Amino acid sequence: MYGVEYCPAIKEVGTRLSVMETNCTAGVTRMDRIRNHAILQKLGVAPIADKMREARLRWYDHVLRGKEDSVR
């Protein structure tokens, strides 16, 4: 996931990405009526919202470690 550091933290965006990721990786449709967390647990992957949060925190840490005049 590239560029997620700049993506706004909107709950709706995270929810849509989570559903899309689940459907693409597991091949599950809404007709199957399987909950997202059950699919993620079966696949053994973390929710995409957690991945986005980690990427933003990594970027924030990178900015904090930088020099004072390096950020415009």
CORTAJO-V97362 format. One record per run of one state. SS is the DSSP state (H for helix, E for strand, L for the rest). FROM is the first residue (numbers start at 1). TO is the last residue. If there is no record, write none. Layout:
BEGIN
ss	from	to
SS	FROM	TO
SS	FROM	TO
END
This chain:
BEGIN
ss	from	to
L	1	10
H	11	26
L	27	29
H	30	32
L	33	35
H	36	43
L	44	47
H	48	65
L	66	72
END
